[in-house]
Structures are given as C-alpha cells and as structure tokens.
Amino acid sequence: MTSEATTLPPVADRSDPLLSIHGASKGFPGVQALGAVDLELDHGKVLALVGENGAGKSTLMKLLSGIYTPDAGQFFLRGEPFLPESPRHAQELGISIIHQELNLMPDLTVAQNVFIGREPRRAGVLFDRRLRRDTQELLDRLELDLDPDARVGDLPVARQQMVEIAKALSYDARVLIMDEPTAALNEAEVATLFTMIRRFVTPRTGVIYISHRMQELAQIADDVSVLRDGENAGDRQIAETSDREIISLMVGRTIDVEQRPQPSDPGRTLLSVKNLSTQHLLHDISFEARAGEILGFSGLMGAGRTELARAIIGADPITAGTVEIHGTAVRATSPAATSKRGLGYLSEDRKKLGVLVGRDVRENIALPSLPSFLKGPVVDVKEMDAVARDHIGALRIKTPSTTQEVGNLSGGNQQKVGIAKWLQRDCDVLIFDEPTRGIDVGAKEEIYALLNRLAVEGKAIMVISSDLPEVLRVAHRIAVMCEGRLTAVVPNEEATQENLMAYATDTTTGVNQ
C-alpha cells in the first residue's frame, strides 16, 4: 500500500466504488480485532455498518481515519490506493469521522471548534471576523441554526453533535463516517440529522453509518455490511432485507425482537413515591415499584424521567413529597444515603457517572461496598478479586481479567460492570437509566435477560428508556411522563407504541399510582 498526496484526484470512473477495502487485518496483543475484512461504499450511497460490540467496527473505522495502521490489506479511494498516516491526513484526503464520544472543546466557541488548527490569520494574528464569517457560511450551507459565537459547553448534546458534523464537513469530506450519531438525539433531532445526511450525499460523496438502532437503517441507509467477531458476516441491500435477518447475521442466531415480558406476580411494594415535586420540573408524581416487577418509564426527551430518578436517589433536591423504601420514609439527601437503604442507580451517562473507566473491573465492582472489603485499615484484594470473578461469570462480562481497565471493555460489558457493583451492594431497588444505550442487539438481549432474572429474584426494577420497543420488550407496567408529570401507568398487555406516544404528548391525562 502506498500513501497518495493530500491533493484529491479528479472524480474517478463511477464503475469504481467510492471507497473499497480488501483483506484488512489488525491485531493487538492477545486479540485479533480484524481478520481479512472487505468493505465497499458506492458513490452517492449510505452504507450501514453493523455488528455486536467487539465485532471490529470501530477498529476498521480507525484504520480508515488514520488512527491505526493496518497489519495487512489494500485500501482504495475512488480507485486510487491510499493509506492515511494520521487523522489530519485522512481529513485532507477527504475522509472525516464523527465519533460516538464527542471530540469538542467545551470552553471554545462553535467557530473555534469548527476550524480549530485552521483558523484564518492575518500577519500571524487570528482573524476573528473572517473566522465567524466562514463558520456562518458553512452553517448556512448546512442549514444549521447555530450561533458561531456560542460557547460549545453551553449547548445541549444534540447541538454539540451538529457542531461535530459541521466540523467534519468543513474539510470538504468525500467519505463521512458517523459512529452512533443518534445515541443522544430525540426524534425531531434525528429527523434533522437525516435531512443533513441526505443533503450531504451526492454522486461524489458517501456515508458509512454505524448504528445499533435497527429501526433507523431503513430510513437512512441503502446498503448494510455486517461484521461478526472481526470478520465479514454478510452484505445486503436494505430494501431487500428484514431487521430479523440483519440481527441474525450479527449475532449468529435468531432473536425475537418483538417479544414481550412474561407475566409477573409482583410482591410487596419496595419503593413508594408520593406527590414528589421539584422546583423546576417535576409535579406531584406518585407511583409504586414492587418486588418481582420491572416498571418502565417512557416519555419524550425533557419529560423529566432522568430528573425523577435523580430526585428519588437524592442527587437533586425535592420541594414536596416523600420517598419510601420498604415502607419507611427516606430523607433522600444524597445517592450515598439512599444506597445505604438499598436503592441503586445506574446513570444514563455510563462513562461519566456509571463506571470509572480508568480503574479496573474489580475496583469498580467493589466501590459502593468498599467498607465490606476492609480488614482493619487494609483492603482485602483477594476477596475483591474473588467477588469480581463471581460477577464476571454470572453476568458473562467479557474481560481478560479482573484487573482490566473498564475503559478498554466494550459498551455492553461496561454496562454489566455498572450493574455488578449494585448487585454486590445488594440493593433491593434498582434504577436503570437508558441501560442499553450504545450497545448492540446481542448485548441488549443479555441485559434484558439479566433485568428479568433480577425481577424473578425479588428485586424491584425501574427501567428508563427513550426506546419504545425496548420498554415494551422488558417492562411489566409502563409509566409515561410528559413535561414533568406522570400521565399514565399502563400494563404491558394494554400498551402499544401509539397509546404510549399519545400519553407522552398529553399533559392533561394525569394519574397517581
């Protein structure tokens, strides 16, 4: 393989794919991440790249974007051999990537983020007026309603995602790689993103779209390429392929994506919330979570689901109402206080609040229960290790050892580590906020099976999810919120996506359960 000059060649013969990869391989110590993978992206197309966590998707994209160097393989861009030597070189060649974890500088403005390292200068001095003008022209062309002077850290995640897109397209990209771009977006924002993608795709450009959300593929992709265990599992045209077939290629087995939970026989009330309100959003919310039951929470973004969880665990102050665990009122002053009473919370922001990515598996699992591992002033590391191994086996956490840094695990396995720490704490009430965000179909099924097992063991489970099919898949009852109010609690057998959405957009219903 040879590296071409950074000047883009003229548009190639359309008989050549826009991008093609033949026999790409990449290994790391003890792991063969990719083995002789092929991939083709045609001009004017959106190619969905799917597979379970650990299938090799991210590794392949890092080869394309110059982050990794391949061990073997041939790479062609419009029929010409290429090999990016760095991310900057890949961008100069016309390949831009938008990572799932946003790569922005929160203290800088939109304009400064978009053109970081390429700012217009006059006599060596930053030319601010031209920087803002160039950014505004780019935003106008993309039809993005963003202020070039806005501080990125003050923007919601969805708008930060738009800044990332503008930054990627400012390089005159020919190939745009998007890794889970809708993970933090609501339906309206997803529609805006899809409009931008369609506007970007022309006879001289293409998109590689990585997603775990099957329902999105039919809306935006033309073709799909499936990876499994670092190898090609199949290539299909989206219009001629069902979700069931794609999932089967991904996991190597058939999964019933429309399955509903088995009926439960709930026991006594473990968590009771009565007339809970907060200063800015929540109004008079009452419900019960019972042993042996999964209670789902649905609603549009901003409805107050996460705010409700934070108020229950004591992370945010409440202005009225009570929280009872095992029939006793709890003064929810902090998450530490409520965890001592048997309530555990797994945040939607897994890497920021769910696990410590820079610490190893056993430390993460032991953290909420650390005093129990003390022998005098010394931590019993052997006991920590034994406990971690038990949870690794029970939850089927894929890790080479108990001392592996959690940041090196896949998203699904990080989530399992977060669950394990609350199981070790032996909490009777567990709140899971977006438990499967950013993880693949196979890992989702494992999480669903785990949630059901915990319920069968007598735990009270709350699952907050923005994915309606997921709520219908796991919850025995579904509580729906709208604008800080609880508008309905629906038994699963009576729930449909249509009536849940109706409750999610109607503040007048109002229930107290």
Number of C-alpha atoms within 10 A of each C-alpha: 11 11 13 15 12 14 9 13 13 7 11 15 10 13 10 17 19 26 23 19 20 15 17 21 24 22 14 9 6 7 8 13 20 27 19 16 20 19 19 18 25 22 23 20 21 25 27 29 25 28 28 24 24 20 23 25 23 16 20 23 20 17 23 27 25 19 17 17 16 21 15 17 16 17 25 18 24 24 18 16 16 20 22 25 16 17 19 16 17 23 24 18 25 22 27 27 25 19 17 17 11 13 12 20 14 14 13 16 20 30 28 24 24 26 19 14 8 10 18 17 12 10 6 7 9 12 13 15 10 14 19 20 13 19 25 21 11 18 21 12 10 18 14 16 11 18 15 21 14 15 17 23 15 12 15 11 15 17 17 20 25 22 25 21 22 22 25 23 22 17 17 16 22 27 30 25 26 23 22 19 24 23 17 17 19 15 12 9 16 17 15 15 20 17 14 16 20 16 11 20 18 13 14 18 21 26 27 23 22 25 23 25 18 17 11 14 23 17 11 20 21 17 23 24 25 24 25 21 19 24 20 21 19 13 19 17 15 20 12 7 14 14 15 16 14 23 24 17 21 26 21 13 11 13 15 11 14 10 12 17 17 12 11 16 11 18 14 14 17 23 26 20 20 18 15 21 22 19 11 9 14 25 20 18 24 19 18 17 26 24 23 24 28 29 27 28 26 30 27 19 18 14 21 22 27 19 16 25 20 20 22 29 24 21 17 18 16 21 14 15 15 20 24 19 19 16 12 13 13 17 14 23 16 16 19 15 15 22 23 14 18 17 24 26 24 22 22 19 13 20 18 10 13 19 27 20 18 13 14 19 31 27 21 25 28 23 18 18 18 15 12 14 17 14 9 8 8 8 14 14 14 10 15 21 18 13 17 25 17 12 20 22 10 11 18 12 21 15 17 9 15 20 14 15 19 26 17 13 20 21 21 26 23 27 26 24 27 26 25 25 26 24 18 16 20 17 19 24 25 27 23 22 22 20 26 23 22 23 24 25 24 20 20 19 17 16 22 19 15 16 25 21 13 20 22 17 13 18 25 29 27 26 24 26 24 20 17 17 16 23 26 24 20 25 29 24 23 25 27 27 31 27 20 22 28 31 25 23 23 20 14 21 12 10 16 14 12 10 12 23 17 16 23 24 17 16 16 11 14 18 16 16 15
